[in-house]
Amino acid sequence: MSKFPITVFTPTYNRAYCLGRAYYSLLRQSCRKFEWLVVDDGSTDGTRELVNKWREERKIPIRYIYQENQGMHGAHNTAFRNIDTELSICLDSDDMLTDDCIEKVLTFWECHSDSHDRVAGIMALDGHMDGSLLGSSFPSGLSEAVDGWLREVKKMKGDKKLIYRTEVAKSVPEYPVFPDEKYGSMAFKSLYINQKYGWLLMPEIIYLVEYQNDGSSRNMYKQYRRALKGWDLMRKLEMQFCLLWKTRFTKAIHYVSNSIFLHKWSFIQDSPKKLLTVLAIPFGIMLNLLIRLKTRHS
């Protein structure tokens, strides 16, 4: 077992130009009880040399793992396989932790020790680089909740920062990796976690985000077309696991659209919600046309 209570892990691919933002935010931490795990997903831009230079500085403990390019979901799989700390938090290569992030997380976790066995970890707030809140905060009066319930029933908006209890993250299936697809939905693990665990809610901004032009968030329509097998699996799981009929119907629409791109004409037979899928067909056709329009120059 590691001597540290938490691992900060960073999947990265050809982000040497901005990886320093993440690194220097770790150097500013008011609490140094962490290690940094960098999973280099096949970079060719000098990322290895940059991280090795930082390792030689010995300012923070750094582990570096290089792998052939698998996409972010594959890099997450590698990270969780190599983490042995109680907690783990993902720091994307272009983002930052607030200067007191690790201190606040560890203090909050210790103060809620009686809840550890029944939760998946901590859910905290993301912010923009100017410190303002990204999306919505948590509903007032709640200290613990399931992610899916917050998003579907309480209409919580925006990304939130998850600090995993590592053994829980490892207990659910890994992100599926398809050799010809380099993107997968990062909500995959959460779908499984939601079936068993809630999260402790920490209503503080501990993570700062700036969406890059080459980031997945700005290229979602393209990602739909580049990861058809992954989305096929994801939409079927969402139709099974989502709480509300309205949400399941929306996922069925996406499933139909995705099936058209895949030329998978057995999609009704393969669906876990066949009637819902039949009802979604005309809307799925329209969504498919919209995605084609949005990506016609890609």
N, C-alpha and C positions, 0 to 999 in steps of 0.2 A: 504493500500500500504506500501511496505517496505521503510525504510528510506535510503536504499542503491540504487544506480543506476544500479548495476549489481550483478547477482548471478553466482558464480562458482559452477557447480554441478558435482558430481562424482558418477557414478554408479560403484558399486564394488561387487565382489563375491569372497570370500576366497583369498583376496589379502593383508591381514594384513602384510605379509612379505615385501611388497614394497609400501604400502600406505603412508608411511612416506615421501617418495620422493615428492609426491604431496603436502602433508601438509607443509613440510618445505619450498617448493617453494612459498607457500602462505605467510608464515611468512616473507619471504624476500621481499615481494612486497613493492615498493617505495610509492605506494598509497594504503591505506587501506579502500577505499570506496566500499567494497564488503562484501557479506556473502557467506559462504561455505555450500552447501547442499550436504550431503552424503546420497545416496540411497543404503542401504545395501540389496542386492538381495538374501537374505537367507544364508548369510555366517555362517559357523560353526567353524571358525578358530580363534575366539577372536577379530574379527573386532569391534563388539559392545563395548567391554571393552576398546580397544585401542582408539576409537573415543571419548568415554565418558571421558577418561583420558585427552585428548586434550581439550575437552569442559571445564573441570574443570580448566585447565590452564588459560582460558579466554584471550588468546592472539589474537584470531580472533573470530568473531561470527560464530558459527557452528550450523546447524540444522541437525538432524539425523533421518532418516526414515528407518525402517526395514520392509521388505515385504517377503513373500514366493517367492522362486525362480521362476522367469519368463524369465530370459535372459536379455541381455543388452537392447534390444528394449523395454521390459516391464519396466525396470528401468528408461529409458528415458521418457516413458509415465508418470510415477509417478513423476519424477522431474518436467516436464512442468506443471502438474496439481497443483504443490505446489509452483511454482515460481510466484512472483508478482512484480518483478523488471522490469524496462524497457528493459534491456539487459540480456542475459544469455549466458554462455560459458561452454562447457563441458571440464572438466579436467579428463582424464582417470586415473585410479588408479595407473598406472605405469609410468606416464609421468610428465612433469614439465612445469610450466609457466616460461618465462624469468622474471628476477627480476623487470623489468619495464613494464610488460605486461598490467596490469590493468591501469596504468597511461597512457600508449600510446593509449590504446583502448578508454578510456574516453575522452582524449584530441582530438583524431581523430574524434570521434563521435560528439563532441561539435563543432568542426570546420566545420562539414558538416551538420549542423542543417537544412539547406534548402532542404536536400535530404531525410530526415527521412521518410516521408510519402510514398515515392515511392520505397524504398528498403527494403529488408528483414533483413538487418543488415550489418555487416562487414565481408569480407573475407580477412584473413591474411595468412602469410606463416608459415609452419612447418619447423623445423630444426632437425638435429641429435643432440645427446647429446654434441657433440663437437662444436656445433654452426653453422655447415655447413648446407646449404640449402638442404631440402628434396624435390626431384622432381624438377620441373621447376618454375620459377617466373612468374609473370603476363606479358602479352604482353605489350611492351612499349607504352606509350601514352594513356593508358586506365585508367580511374578513376572509372568506373562503368560497370558492365557486368553481364550477366546471367551465372550461373554455367554451365549448360548444353552446352551452346554455347562455353564457354572457353574450355571445355574438348573435345567436338566433332569437332568443327571447327578449333579452335586455338591449339588443341593438347596439352593442359596443362597437365602436369604429376604430380603425387604424391598427397598425402593428403594435404588438406588446412584446416586452422582453421576457423570455422564459429562462429561468435558472433551474435546470433540471436536477432532480435527485438522480444521480447517474445510474443507479441500479434500476430505476424505473425506465429510463430511456433505453437501457440495454434489454429490458424484459419484453419489450414489444418488438414486432418485426422491423428489420432494417429497411431503409428506403430501397425500393426496387430499382435495380440498375439494368438498363437495356443497352447492349454494346453500341447500337447505332443512335442512341439518344443521350444528350449531354445535359438534360434538364429534367427535374422531377418536382412535383409539388412538395414544398417543405411542410405542408400541413398533414402529411401522411402519418407520421408518428402520433401527432395530436389526436387524430381520429381514434386510434387504438387506446391512447392514454385516457381519453374522455370516457371510455367505457368502464374504467375502474377508479380513476382518481380525479380529484379537483386540485386547485392551486391555492396556495396562500396569496392573498392579494396585498401587495405593497404599493400604496398609491403615491409613489415618488418617481420622478424622472431620473433614471440612472444610465440612460443610453441615448446617444445623439446620432442622428441620421441625416445624411445628405444623399439623395438618390442620384446616381451617376447615369450619364447618357448611355453607357454600355451595360448598365445593371439590368437584372431580370425584371425588376418592377416596372421599368420604362418600356419593356419590350414584350409585354404579356401576350399580345396577339400573335407575335412571331413564335413565342414559346409554345402556344397552343398547337402550332403546326409542326414544330420541331420535336415534340415529345408525345406523339399520338398514342403510343403504347402505354406510356406512363399515365397519361390522362384517362385512357380507357379504364385502367385499373382503379384510378382514383375516383372517377365518377361513379363506378359501381359501388365502391365502399361508401361514398357520400350518400348515395341513395339508401343504403342500409342503415347508416349510423346517424344521419342528421335527424334532429328532433321534430321539426315542423314539416307538415305536408308541403307548405309553400316552398321551403328550402329544398326538399327532396325533388319537387317538380322542377325547380330551376336547375338542379344537377342533372335531371333526366334530359332537359333541353340540351345541355352541354354534351351529355353522353351521345345523343342522337347526332349532333353536329360533328362530334369527334369520330363517330362511326362512319359517317359519310366520307370524311377525309381518309379514313382507313380502308374504305371500300369493304367494310365488314357488314354484309347484308343479313347476317344472322344476329344482329344486335338485339332484336326483341327476344329471341330465344335465350341469348346470353345474359339478359338483364335480370337483376334480382327483383325488380319491380316492373313486371311486364305491362300491366294496365297503365301505369304511370308513363311508361316509355311510349306506348301507343298514343296516349293523349299529347305527348310532347313532340311528336313527329313534325307537325307544321311549323312549330316554333323553332325546332332544331334546324330545319331547312333554312329558315330565315337567318338564324344565327350563323350558320355555315356560310351563307352568302355574304353576311356582314364581315366575317373574318377574312374571307377571300378578298373583299374590297379593301379592307384595312391593310392587308399584306401583299397587295398586288405588285408593289415595286420591290419587295424583299428578295 
